[in-house]
Amino acid sequence: MTTNDELRGRFEAAFMRNYGVPPVAIARGEGCSVWDVDGRRYLDLIGGIAVTSLGHSHPALVEAVSRQVATLAHTSNLYLHEPEVLLAEKLLALLGEPARVFLSNSGTEANEAAVKIAIKYGKTHGRGYMVATENGFHGRTLGALSLTGKPAIRDQFGPFPLDVRFVPYGDADALKSAVTEDCAAVFLEPTQGEAGVIPPPDGYFRTAREICSSAGALLVADEIQSAIGRTGHWFAHQAEGVVPDVLTLAKGLGGGMPIGACIGFGEAGEVFAKGDHGSTFGGNPVSCAAALAVLDTIERDGLLGNVVTVGALLSEGIAAVRHPLLKGVRGRGLWLAAVLTAPKSAQVQAVAQEAGFLVNALQPDAVRLAPPLVITESDVQTFLDALPGILEAADV
């Protein structure tokens, strides 16, 4: 029995069954590589689900976290500290719009804050329901799950506390019909992540902005996966030339440390009064220091450009592969899905792992790639060279 097998057995005995048993026990990481407990190296092409923006053990992140934890690790929300102020100011500067920030521990919590903003806004303006999209994903807590249009993970936990109307993603006419003057908010991902990295038709997000503005509903942009450079822009909505009323962030913001943010623009930023919301650990000094290091490093090292260049190489390289199992590729920047002609993503993930590459079987016919933003052309080419053989071995 390998050390990996032994640790997986202990995991299975100790933990609830909601994750199953993950296939690999990772011991350490450096750059875009990780090593399992048996010393085997893998190229990490999933990045902790679009989280490890700077890769593993990046010196800037290590230094920032080490310095901060040795100085001040926690204050609660009873007191303020400079790293949280610096982070909020940095986010607002990158957005370039007047807004207010709430810091949380995760994406689900950021969306919970957005839900409460929408509820209070709705009560103030006499609006009762919200709109979200079929197959959209906004989290697993009950408020966020109310907005998540995936029956397989949602139905067994109903009824839900929110009145939510679901529309097909990318269908502007259906969205317009659903958003009336009784609608409090529309929750949208600029690209659907967990559904399979599915971009909408061109102009869809701009049209959604117009629909919400016309009806007086809030537009909530869920950028938990798509922000912090993942698509080649600081925030995916910036590529569309629109400003949402509420923006939610997490994942790549902390580079591996747990942090999320809910940002309200204009009236949405003024909805919360003292005592309306809070978090004991939200805005933790160590996580804020990590987020500042991530943002500063992306800016200093020109990683948005790297995302565009290397993302194009990866996307075009996948598209150029000719194999019966591969239908094509979709997504933006370093947030892609290799789309299959058959429901064999689990087999592709397993074979890729054996070949030394970590990818994610996101949907039965879609394999997600969300590597660190620091990934190189050489790393990508190594994967592209191996991809035909991976597909061949998986197509049995």
Secondary structure, 3 states (H helix, E strand, C coil): CCHHHHHHHHHHHHCCHHHCCCCCCEEEEEECEEEECCCCEEEECCHHHHCCCCCECCHHHHHHHHHHHCCCCCCCCCCCCHHHHHHHHHHHHHHCCCEEEEEECCHHHHHHHHHHHHHHHHHHHCCCEEEEECCCCCCCCHHHHHCCCCHHHHHHHCCCCCCEEEECCCCHHHHHHHCCCCEEEEEECCCECCCCCECCCCCHHHHHHHHHHHHCCEEEEECCCCCCCCCCCCCHHHHCCCCCCEEEECHHHCCCCCCEEEEEEHHHHHCCCCCCCCCCCCCCHHHHHHHHHHHHHHHHCCHHHHHHHHHHHHHHHHHCCCCCCEEEEEEECCEEEEEECCCCHHHHHHHHHHCCEECEEEECCEEEECCCCCCCHHHHHHHHHHHHHHHHHHCC
